[in-house]
């Protein structure tokens, strides 16, 4: 038996990392990243920048899927955790003052009467807790959710995630979950009128679905329908919260408050795993208000000291740095620039989003069959246009992006909310050069296919 040390991990080369990760973690993921040669070995990160083992700097426009609103390794958060390192992190038979303080601060900044927090470790756990709370508080089983939504991959959250490809292999899922089109209030009303519905769960802007912005008035209309039919409104602000869309919380754009809100990702500035759902005192007391019900829903690591201290500092950073204002300003600059590119490049099908949650949808590619890749390059060009663009941005311009999980023809742009004009202009120039160099979709497919072939040959 030979155990690896921290020093061993720190000194891994890119090839050693590929082999070890493939042997002991997820070989399919290693192959997927390797196809377009984006499996960099990053060794340092700060702010908007990350560096690979060769010292090359990259701008991160993925931002940990929205978890790094304040950039990589914000020193204020790391310093705060160091400050409390002598405090107990996990006792569980205590009242943690940092959890109490974080819940207090959330109540100050959240809309409406949201003021009772349950802390967990991730977004999908927050969704699980919200679903359970809605069911116990209403004594009803039904949950309505939207097509192309993404709420997580644990069993309950998967049951309300609107992409059948994720659900089919795990059937049967949690029963009495009903899917409706996103943005369609008539369909929503038909679903809510069944009489057995506990809650409607929705993202203010669909992230993994392709950065889909609902029509004006949709969230307000959903709020009114939920009130009319006695249904709880659960908002998933795991990606949109803490300034991402130009507001502290995206629902403020519509002037509404949900009955339950789900948070995670940047709640701890992406430094420590954390999640939370927050509800009103009335709903909390209906669900967990007695001694007998107080511990019906618990989490071992939820509300631990390090996570809650990170959350306290993250909220302070969001307010003092006014990241919501910067998201509005930089987002407007980016959307304007992308719209100009769309007018010049037919390959860009649509640009949409709000603040610094932006999607660039590309037209489908065709062709590029290649025997050397066993058809994989052809599949990429046919089904994953955004992956090809992301590969070009990474390999030729050192810009980190990724496609959305439920719409692989859309690149997501959600950098840290501390980006400045120079970062935005670098992305626009890189994308313009990529699309100009590859005059048509086939050109981009061929260019990326060459990368695929080179990547495959280098691994032999």
Residue pairs with C-beta under 8 A, 6 or more apart in sequence:
10 43
12 20
12 41
13 41
13 53
14 39
14 40
14 41
14 53
17 41
18 30
18 34
18 39
18 459
21 27
21 29
21 30
22 30
22 31
30 39
33 39
34 455
34 456
34 459
35 373
35 376
35 377
35 380
35 452
35 455
35 456
36 380
36 387
36 388
36 390
36 391
36 394
36 395
36 448
36 451
36 452
36 455
37 391
37 394
37 395
37 451
37 452
37 454
37 455
38 390
38 391
38 394
38 395
40 52
40 58
40 394
41 52
41 53
42 50
42 51
42 52
42 53
42 58
43 51
43 52
43 53
44 50
44 51
45 51
45 60
45 72
45 73
46 71
46 72
46 73
47 71
47 72
47 416
47 418
48 59
48 60
48 71
48 72
48 415
48 416
48 418
48 419
48 423
49 57
49 58
49 59
49 60
49 72
50 57
50 58
50 60
50 72
50 400
51 57
51 58
52 58
56 398
57 398
58 394
58 398
58 399
58 400
59 398
59 399
59 400
59 415
59 423
59 426
59 427
60 68
60 72
60 400
60 415
60 416
61 399
61 400
61 401
61 413
61 414
61 415
61 423
61 427
62 400
62 401
62 402
62 412
62 414
62 415
63 69
63 414
63 415
63 416
64 265
64 270
65 207
65 239
65 265
65 402
65 412
65 414
66 207
66 238
66 239
66 240
66 244
66 265
66 266
66 357
66 414
67 264
67 265
67 266
67 270
68 266
68 269
68 270
68 416
69 242
69 243
69 244
69 265
69 266
69 269
69 270
69 314
69 318
69 323
69 416
69 417
69 418
70 77
70 266
70 269
70 270
70 314
70 317
70 318
70 321
70 323
70 416
70 417
70 418
71 416
71 418
72 270
72 416
73 271
74 269
74 271
74 313
74 317
76 313
76 316
76 317
77 268
77 269
77 271
77 310
77 313
77 314
77 317
78 271
80 309
80 310
80 312
80 313
81 271
81 272
81 306
81 309
81 310
83 309
84 98
84 305
84 306
84 309
87 98
87 305
88 94
88 305
89 304
89 305
89 306
90 300
90 301
90 304
90 305
92 300
96 303
96 304
96 305
96 308
98 305
98 308
98 309
98 312
99 119
99 303
99 308
101 308
101 312
102 117
102 119
102 308
102 311
102 312
102 315
103 115
103 116
103 117
103 119
103 278
105 311
105 312
105 315
106 114
106 115
106 117
106 263
106 276
106 278
106 315
107 114
107 115
107 117
107 278
109 248
109 315
109 319
110 249
110 257
110 261
110 278
111 249
111 251
111 252
111 256
111 257
112 256
112 257
112 258
112 280
113 257
113 280
113 281
113 282
114 257
114 258
114 260
114 261
114 278
114 279
114 280
115 278
115 280
115 281
116 278
116 279
116 280
116 281
116 283
116 284
117 276
117 277
117 278
118 129
118 133
118 276
118 277
118 278
118 297
118 299
118 302
119 274
119 275
119 276
119 299
119 302
119 303
119 307
119 308
120 126
120 129
120 274
120 275
120 276
120 277
120 299
120 301
120 302
121 273
121 274
121 275
121 299
121 301
121 302
121 307
122 152
122 264
122 273
122 274
122 275
123 151
123 152
123 236
123 238
123 262
123 263
123 264
123 265
123 275
124 151
124 152
124 153
124 154
124 157
124 275
125 152
125 154
125 275
125 299
125 302
126 238
126 262
126 263
126 264
126 275
126 276
126 277
127 151
127 152
127 154
127 156
127 157
127 160
127 201
127 236
127 238
127 262
127 277
128 152
128 154
128 156
128 157
129 277
129 297
130 199
130 201
130 234
130 260
130 262
130 277
130 279
131 143
131 156
131 157
131 160
131 174
131 199
131 201
131 234
132 156
132 297
133 260
133 277
133 279
133 283
133 284
133 287
133 288
133 297
134 143
134 198
134 199
134 232
134 234
134 259
134 260
135 141
135 143
135 198
135 199
136 286
136 287
136 288
136 293
136 296
137 198
137 232
137 283
137 286
137 287
138 198
138 199
138 230
138 231
138 232
140 196
140 197
140 198
141 175
141 176
141 196
141 198
142 176
142 177
142 178
142 194
142 196
142 197
142 198
143 159
143 160
143 174
143 176
143 177
143 178
143 197
143 198
143 199
143 200
143 201
144 177
144 178
144 179
144 180
144 188
144 191
144 192
144 197
144 199
144 200
144 201
144 231
145 151
145 160
145 161
145 162
145 177
145 178
145 179
145 180
145 200
145 201
145 202
146 162
146 179
146 180
146 181
146 182
146 202
146 203
146 206
147 162
147 179
147 180
147 181
147 182
147 209
148 162
148 163
148 182
148 206
148 208
148 209
148 210
148 212
148 406
148 407
149 160
149 161
149 162
149 182
149 201
149 202
149 203
149 206
149 209
149 236
150 161
150 162
150 163
150 203
150 206
150 207
150 208
150 209
150 405
150 406
151 157
151 158
151 160
151 161
151 201
151 203
151 236
151 262
152 158
152 161
153 161
153 166
155 170
155 173
155 174
156 174
158 166
158 167
158 170
158 173
159 167
159 173
159 174
159 177
160 177
160 201
161 167
162 179
162 182
162 209
162 406
163 208
163 209
163 405
163 406
167 173
176 196
178 191
178 194
178 197
180 187
180 188
180 190
180 191
181 187
182 202
182 206
182 209
182 212
182 214
183 212
183 214
183 215
183 218
185 218
185 221
185 222
185 225
188 200
188 221
188 222
188 225
189 225
189 229
191 197
191 200
192 200
192 225
192 226
192 228
192 229
192 231
193 229
197 229
197 231
198 231
198 232
199 231
199 232
199 233
199 234
199 259
199 260
200 222
200 225
200 226
200 231
200 232
200 233
200 234
201 234
201 235
201 236
202 219
202 222
202 233
202 234
202 235
202 236
203 209
203 235
203 236
203 237
203 239
203 240
204 214
204 219
204 235
204 237
204 240
204 245
204 250
204 251
204 253
204 254
205 211
205 212
205 213
205 214
205 239
205 240
205 245
205 250
205 353
205 354
205 357
206 212
206 406
207 239
207 240
207 357
207 404
207 412
207 414
208 404
208 405
208 406
208 407
209 404
209 406
209 407
210 359
210 361
210 404
210 406
210 407
210 409
210 410
211 352
211 353
211 357
211 358
211 359
211 404
211 410
211 412
212 352
212 359
213 352
213 353
213 354
217 254
218 254
219 251
219 253
219 254
219 256
220 254
220 255
220 256
222 233
223 233
223 254
223 256
223 258
225 231
226 232
226 233
226 259
232 258
232 259
232 260
232 283
233 258
233 259
233 260
234 258
234 259
234 260
234 261
234 262
235 251
235 258
235 260
235 261
235 262
236 262
237 249
237 250
237 251
237 261
237 262
237 263
238 262
238 263
238 264
238 265
238 275
239 265
239 357
239 414
240 249
240 250
240 357
241 248
241 249
241 250
241 261
241 263
241 265
241 266
241 267
242 248
242 249
242 263
242 266
242 267
242 314
242 315
242 318
242 323
243 318
243 323
243 324
243 326
243 327
243 355
243 417
244 250
244 266
244 327
244 355
244 356
244 357
244 414
244 417
245 253
245 327
245 354
245 355
245 356
245 357
246 253
246 324
246 325
246 327
246 328
246 331
246 354
246 355
246 356
247 253
247 324
247 355
248 318
248 324
249 261
250 354
251 257
251 258
251 261
253 354
259 279
259 280
259 283
260 277
260 278
260 279
260 283
261 277
261 278
261 279
262 275
262 276
262 277
263 275
263 276
263 277
263 278
264 274
264 275
264 276
266 314
267 274
267 275
267 276
267 311
267 314
268 274
268 307
268 310
268 311
268 314
269 310
269 313
269 314
269 317
271 310
272 306
272 307
272 310
273 301
273 307
274 307
274 308
274 310
274 311
275 302
279 287
287 293
287 296
288 294
288 296
288 297
301 307
317 323
318 324
321 418
323 417
323 418
324 355
324 417
326 417
326 418
326 419
327 355
327 356
327 417
328 355
330 356
330 417
330 419
330 420
330 421
330 424
331 353
331 354
331 355
331 356
331 357
331 358
333 421
333 424
334 356
334 358
334 413
334 424
334 427
334 428
335 351
335 353
335 358
337 424
337 425
337 428
338 348
338 351
338 358
338 360
338 428
338 431
339 351
341 348
341 428
341 431
341 432
341 435
342 348
342 350
342 351
344 432
345 432
345 435
345 436
346 363
347 362
347 363
347 385
347 435
347 440
347 441
347 444
348 360
348 361
348 362
348 363
348 435
349 361
349 362
349 363
349 409
350 359
350 360
350 361
351 358
351 359
351 360
351 361
352 358
352 359
352 361
353 359
353 413
356 413
356 414
356 415
356 417
356 419
357 412
357 413
357 414
358 412
358 413
358 414
359 404
359 407
359 410
359 411
359 412
359 413
360 386
360 389
360 410
360 411
360 413
360 431
361 386
361 407
361 409
361 410
362 385
362 386
362 389
362 409
362 410
362 411
363 385
363 409
363 441
364 382
364 383
364 385
364 409
364 441
365 381
365 382
365 385
365 388
365 441
365 442
365 444
365 445
366 381
366 382
366 441
366 442
367 378
367 381
367 442
367 445
368 377
368 378
368 380
368 381
368 442
368 445
368 446
368 449
369 375
369 377
369 378
370 377
370 378
370 449
370 452
370 453
372 453
372 456
373 449
373 452
373 453
373 456
376 452
377 445
377 448
377 449
377 452
377 453
380 387
380 388
380 445
380 448
380 449
380 452
381 388
381 441
381 442
381 444
381 445
381 448
381 449
383 408
383 409
384 403
384 408
384 409
385 408
385 409
385 441
385 444
386 403
386 404
386 408
386 409
386 410
386 411
387 403
387 408
388 444
388 445
388 448
389 401
389 411
389 431
389 434
389 444
390 401
390 402
390 403
390 411
391 448
391 451
392 434
392 438
392 444
392 447
392 448
393 399
393 400
393 401
393 427
393 430
393 431
393 434
394 400
394 401
395 451
396 430
396 433
396 434
397 426
397 430
397 433
397 434
399 426
399 427
399 430
401 411
401 412
401 413
402 411
402 412
403 409
403 410
403 411
403 412
404 410
404 411
404 412
413 427
415 423
434 444
435 444
437 443
437 447
438 444
438 447
